[in-house]
């Protein structure tokens, strides 16, 4: 278990398409939830190990603050513990439930902060790679992503993060955001269009 | 029409993501929408390739520990549910006594008589008396807690009430410590102990606020309060280190063939001179050996102060060889050749059971005094000079019976540069790991050493340490060399 706990931590960055939300597909959600509802520590350890990084990344991409993201991610799992007793497994994957908790926590955070859900650029928060050229590449790519995300509405941004960073499907995102699947598809379409226009313009300006 | 396009887009995205099709294949399937689909799919591909930040190992470990502790508390609360009626009964008794102690009324005289009679009957039955001597793992323990509440309630003098509270807390502390040393703190009892200590801590904090109490009593409250907090931290660590009981799991093979006496005896090991065999047992420490829960000890402090336990280690308890991974006397790690030594005609284990007192009960495992050092037996060092090539991570362990712990080191960027892996420990002693820099010494910065272990490899404790930056080369030297070269080439140019 120790190796499992530290696995995947050697790199500060991983490609988004690693599908963070799909870290442990081999687990049977129904069985896992039954064990978790009996407060089985091993079940919660599995849930945490499988989904912590995805939840953290999702929160970080929305709040763009390492410490806040760490606090909220830890809080999300404590909320899951509080709510596991009343959770009913009806085909909703546990990952979607966890993201819904995380999403609500971020919304509460922004409400408490009484400010808009914007994604500010904070270079000092960008993790560093070992190779200097990698650092530059990472910063450049991440900056472009952040800037294009700024062009989106909060709902569009959530769909982008959940769909393309976390690797969730439309049905799960619909559950997390409490919207019909058709609405999520529309949000996805509009978000990609807006980002595509922005990134294309950015490339033209940079002469790429 | 618009909805159709969105469905097609999502279908293509899904196929691209799952690897079922590439971009051109998707576009070929929908030639009418290809022009509109292409930029959207390209943007999506770009998004998927963008690196995303990963959480720091320290934060992940801290969150994990926090969660598992909360789970343990929940499990304990659930296990205590059958005793809930006793708590409510205690509260009812307290409420009834409040009513009885209110200004006298004629009806209360009769109520008083009934209450005293009831108390005498209960006392006469001996339930309370027996419960008063019950320990934490006894079913009568909740009765004892109720009787203590009643006792506290009936003590009207403020100072006497505080003294009683302090005495009760000391009694509970001593009992929990004894249970821990006897190895009787399994996950259930440890959870109960943690809840009890939390109650005691709250009660003592409340007692501190009572005015009119003498200074010596106040000092005693503070001392007991600190002891309660220390013991609570230790018990919390025991809760994490102690595996959850899983009765449904079948017993492991070789151990099922051993009699209790054989289990108690050390089994022969392949290496006769095992390091743990020469170690002196470490007395249980009175100070808290674990980092406090809820305190983010793994988060870098803004002041840059290095958190190193100042307790020096005793060089004589250092093992002569580094890895203590070889198992010794615990049955799960016994060599397979042990089982055949039991004669086939010997009775099954249940036929010749030894009395419980004959089996030595191990105390709970404790790992403590994690520090960095410049040598294998050296004292704590918080800051290493620039160019240091090897440092040593040192910690003490005691009362281990095969529990696994590991140690890892992270560099200033959070990268893991050393991991011992989980290794089983036996007995007591001091472990030292040499951590070497890849080349040219450790880069300057703040490093993190994490001691992890337990059933779920949670963080036990962690420390930060520093490698100093290289001081800049003094300029006069190169300047002097330059002058020398100029003078050699052109003596007339100088002076």
Interface residues (C-beta under 8 A of the other chain):
Chain A: X1 X2 X3 X4 X5 X6 X8 X9 X10 X11 X12 X13 X14 X15 X16 X17 X19 X20 X39 X40 X41 X42 X44 X45 X48 X49 X52 X53 X56 X57 X60 X61 X66 X69 X70 X73 X74 X77 X78 X81 X126 X127 X128 X130 X138 X141 X142 X145 X160 X163 X164 X165 X167 X169 X170 X182 X185 X186 X188 X189 X192 X193 X195 X196 X199 X200
Chain B: X3 X5 X6 X7 X9 X10 X13 X14 X17 X39 X40 X42 X43 X44 X46 X47 X48 X49 X50 X51 X52 X53 X54 X55 X56 X57 X59 X60 X61 X62 X63 X64 X66 X67 X68 X70 X71 X72 X74 X75 X78 X244 X404 X406 X408 X413 X414 X415 X416 X419 X421 X422 X452 X453 X455 X456 X457 X458
